[in-house]
C-alpha cells in the first residue's frame, strides 16, 4: 500500500516510487499498437500510465532504487524500459499481420495506390490494411484483450521485479519467434482472396489466347476487382476467426514471456 505520512520525506519517496513504476507501464503502452498510436494525445498516454501505475503501487510491493541518479538506478530504469518494450512489441507483431495481408491482397486487386497514413504507426499503408487493422482492434477490444494484456503487465512485476529485469535469451527468442505466427496469419488471411485472383487471371489469360481481339486490360482489371471483393465478402467469417485466433495467440505469447 502507499504509505503516506505527514511529512514531505515519505511523500517524496512515494512520488519517486510512483514515477519509477510508470517507466515500465509507459514503455509498454508506447510499444503497444493502439495505446501508442500516433493519433492518441500524449496527455492521454501520461494520464493512463499514471492511473495504472497508481494501481500497481497499491497492488504490488515493487520499490524504486534508493538513488535513481546513480548507475544502479539508471540501469534499473533501463531494465524497466526493456521489459515494457518487450511486452508491447509482442502485440505490435500481432497487429502487423493484417497489414502484411493487405499488402498481398491490395497488390492483386490493384489497390496498391490507395494508401493513406496509418493512425497506428504514422506510416503510409494501404486502405485495405487500415480496414483489417480496425477489425482486429475491434475484435481485440471486444474480447477484452487489452484488459488481459494490462493484467500481464502488472503480473510482470512479480516475474521481473525491479533490479532483476534481464529477460534472457530464451524470452527474447519467444518474442522474436512470434513473427512466424504473424506471417502465418497474414498468409491465411490473404490466401482465399489470392487464389480467387489467380483463377481470374488464369481465366483472363486463356480468353486472351483464344480471342486475341479482346482487350485484356479492359476485361481483366474489372473482373479481378469484382472477384476480389466477392472473395473478401465470402471469406469474412474466416477473417473474423483468424483475428480471434490471432488475439488469443498474442495474449498467450505475452503470458509466455512473463512466465505465466
matplotlib code that plots the C-alpha trace (Angstrom):
import matplotlib.pyplot as plt

x = [0.0, 1.0, 2.5, 1.8, 2.5, 2.6, 6.0, 7.5, 10.1, 7.7, 5.6, 8.6, 9.7, 6.3, 6.2, 9.5, 8.3, 5.2, 7.3, 9.5, 6.6, 5.3, 8.5, 7.7, 4.0, 4.7, 7.2, 4.7, 1.9, 4.1, 5.2, 1.6, -0.2, -3.4, -2.2, 0.8, -1.0, 0.2, -3.3, -3.5, -2.6, 0.5, -1.6, -3.9, -0.9, 0.6, -2.8, -3.4, 0.1, -0.1, -3.5, -2.3, 1.0, -1.0, -3.0, 0.3, 1.8, -1.1, -1.2, 2.5, 5.4, 7.8, 10.2, 12.2, 16.0, 17.4, 19.2, 17.7, 20.5, 23.2, 24.5, 22.4, 19.3, 19.8, 20.3, 17.1, 15.2, 16.7, 15.6, 12.1, 12.0, 13.3, 10.6, 7.9, 9.0, 9.2, 5.6, 4.3, 6.4, 4.6, 1.3, 2.9, 3.9, 0.4, -1.2, 1.3, -0.3, -3.4, -1.1, 1.0, -2.1, -3.4, -0.2, -0.6, -4.3, -4.0, -1.3, -3.5, -6.6, -4.8, -5.4, -1.7, -2.0, -4.9, -2.7, -3.1, -1.4, -1.9, -3.1, -1.3, 2.2, 2.1, 3.4, 1.7, -0.3, -3.0, -6.6, -7.3, -4.7, -6.4, -9.7, -8.1, -6.5, -9.7, -11.4, -8.5, -8.7, -12.5, -12.0, -9.2, -11.1, -14.3, -12.6, -11.1, -7.5, -6.5, -7.5, -5.7, -2.6, -2.6, -3.1, 0.0, 1.9, 1.0, 2.0, 5.4, 6.4, 6.3, 8.1, 10.6, 11.0, 12.9, 16.6, 16.1, 14.7, 17.0, 14.7, 17.3, 17.9, 15.0, 12.4, 13.9, 13.5, 9.9, 9.3, 11.1, 9.5, 6.1, 6.9, 6.4, 2.8, 2.4, 3.4, 1.3, -1.8, -1.1, -0.9, -4.1, -6.0, -4.7, -4.8, -8.5, -8.6, -5.2, -6.4, -9.6, -7.5, -5.1, -8.0, -9.4, -6.0, -5.6, -9.1, -8.4, -5.2, -7.0, -9.6, -6.9, -5.2, -8.4, -9.7, -6.8, -9.2, -10.2, -8.6, -7.1, -6.7, -10.4, -11.5, -9.1, -8.9, -12.6, -13.1, -10.2, -11.5, -15.1, -13.9, -11.6, -14.3, -16.6, -13.9, -13.5, -17.2, -17.3, -14.2, -15.4, -16.2, -12.8, -11.2, -13.1, -12.0, -8.4, -8.4, -9.9, -7.1, -4.5, -5.8, -5.6, -2.1, -0.9, -2.0, -0.8, 2.6, 2.8, 1.9, 4.8, 7.2, 6.0, 6.3, 2.6]
y = [0.0, 3.6, 4.6, 8.3, 10.1, 13.7, 14.8, 15.6, 12.8, 9.9, 11.8, 12.4, 8.7, 7.5, 10.0, 8.7, 5.2, 6.1, 7.7, 4.7, 2.3, 4.5, 3.7, 0.1, 0.8, 3.8, 1.9, -1.0, 1.4, 3.2, -0.1, -1.5, -0.8, 1.0, 2.6, 4.0, 5.1, 8.4, 9.8, 9.3, 12.6, 12.5, 13.8, 10.8, 8.4, 10.1, 10.1, 6.4, 5.4, 7.4, 5.8, 2.2, 2.9, 4.2, 0.9, -1.1, 0.8, -0.4, -3.9, -4.8, -4.3, -3.1, -0.5, 2.2, 2.2, 4.2, 6.6, 6.9, 9.0, 6.5, 3.9, 1.2, 3.4, 4.2, 0.5, -0.3, 2.3, 0.9, -2.6, -1.3, 0.2, -3.1, -5.2, -2.8, -2.6, -6.4, -6.8, -4.2, -5.4, -8.8, -7.1, -5.0, -8.1, -9.5, -6.3, -6.3, -9.5, -7.7, -5.1, -7.7, -9.5, -6.2, -5.7, -9.1, -8.7, -5.0, -5.7, -8.3, -6.1, -3.1, -1.1, -0.6, 3.1, 3.6, 4.3, 6.8, 7.5, 4.7, 6.1, 3.3, 3.9, 7.1, 5.4, 5.0, 1.8, 0.5, 1.5, -2.2, -2.6, 0.0, -1.8, -5.0, -3.1, -1.6, -5.1, -6.5, -3.6, -4.2, -7.9, -7.3, -4.8, -6.8, -9.9, -7.9, -8.4, -5.0, -5.9, -9.2, -7.5, -4.9, -7.7, -9.4, -6.1, -5.9, -9.5, -8.9, -7.0, -10.4, -12.2, -9.4, -7.3, -4.0, -4.7, -8.2, -7.2, -9.1, -11.1, -13.6, -15.2, -17.6, -14.9, -12.8, -15.9, -16.1, -12.5, -13.0, -16.4, -14.8, -13.3, -16.8, -16.7, -13.2, -14.3, -17.5, -15.5, -13.0, -15.8, -17.4, -14.1, -13.4, -16.9, -17.3, -13.9, -14.5, -17.9, -16.3, -13.6, -16.2, -18.1, -14.9, -14.1, -17.6, -17.4, -14.0, -15.3, -18.2, -15.9, -13.6, -16.5, -17.8, -14.4, -12.1, -9.3, -8.9, -6.1, -7.8, -4.6, -3.6, -7.1, -8.4, -5.5, -5.0, -8.8, -9.1, -6.3, -7.7, -11.2, -9.9, -8.0, -11.0, -13.2, -10.7, -10.9, -14.7, -15.1, -12.6, -15.4, -16.8, -13.4, -13.0, -16.4, -15.7, -12.4, -14.1, -16.8, -14.0, -12.2, -15.3, -16.2, -12.6, -12.7, -16.2, -15.2, -12.3, -14.7, -17.0, -14.1, -13.1, -16.7, -17.4]
z = [0.0, -0.4, 3.0, 3.0, 6.2, 7.4, 6.2, 2.9, 3.2, 2.9, 0.3, -1.9, -1.6, -2.7, -5.5, -6.9, -6.5, -8.5, -11.2, -11.3, -11.8, -14.6, -16.6, -17.4, -17.9, -20.1, -22.3, -22.7, -23.8, -26.2, -27.8, -27.9, -31.2, -30.0, -26.8, -28.6, -31.8, -33.2, -33.0, -29.3, -27.5, -25.3, -22.4, -22.6, -22.6, -19.5, -17.6, -18.5, -17.5, -14.2, -13.4, -14.0, -12.1, -9.1, -9.0, -9.4, -6.5, -4.3, -5.6, -5.6, -3.3, -6.1, -4.8, -6.6, -6.2, -3.4, -5.7, -9.2, -10.4, -9.6, -12.0, -10.4, -10.5, -14.2, -15.0, -13.2, -15.2, -18.4, -17.4, -16.8, -20.3, -21.7, -20.1, -21.1, -24.7, -24.9, -23.7, -26.1, -29.1, -29.0, -29.6, -32.3, -34.1, -33.9, -35.3, -38.2, -39.6, -41.2, -42.7, -44.4, -45.7, -47.0, -49.0, -50.6, -51.4, -52.4, -54.9, -56.6, -56.6, -57.9, -54.8, -54.0, -54.9, -52.5, -49.5, -46.6, -43.3, -40.8, -37.4, -35.6, -36.9, -38.8, -41.9, -45.3, -45.6, -48.0, -47.2, -47.1, -44.3, -42.3, -42.7, -41.4, -38.6, -37.5, -37.5, -35.4, -33.0, -32.5, -32.1, -29.6, -27.5, -27.8, -26.4, -23.6, -24.9, -23.6, -20.0, -20.2, -21.5, -18.8, -16.2, -17.6, -17.5, -13.8, -13.3, -14.8, -11.6, -9.8, -12.6, -13.2, -10.1, -10.3, -10.4, -12.0, -15.3, -17.6, -19.9, -21.0, -24.4, -24.0, -23.6, -26.4, -28.7, -27.5, -28.6, -32.0, -32.7, -32.7, -36.0, -37.6, -36.3, -37.7, -41.2, -41.0, -40.0, -42.8, -45.4, -44.0, -44.4, -47.9, -49.3, -50.2, -52.0, -53.7, -55.0, -56.5, -58.1, -59.5, -61.1, -62.6, -64.1, -65.5, -67.0, -68.4, -70.0, -71.6, -73.0, -74.3, -76.1, -77.5, -78.6, -79.3, -80.2, -76.6, -74.6, -71.6, -69.6, -70.0, -69.2, -66.7, -64.3, -63.6, -63.4, -60.9, -58.7, -58.8, -58.0, -55.3, -53.5, -53.8, -52.3, -49.4, -48.7, -48.9, -46.7, -44.0, -41.5, -42.0, -41.4, -38.1, -37.0, -37.8, -36.0, -32.9, -33.0, -33.5, -30.5, -28.4, -29.6, -28.9, -25.3, -24.9, -26.2, -23.8, -21.0, -22.0, -22.0, -18.5, -17.4, -16.7]

ax = plt.figure().add_subplot(projection="3d")
ax.plot(x, y, z, "-o")
ax.set_aspect("equal")
plt.show()
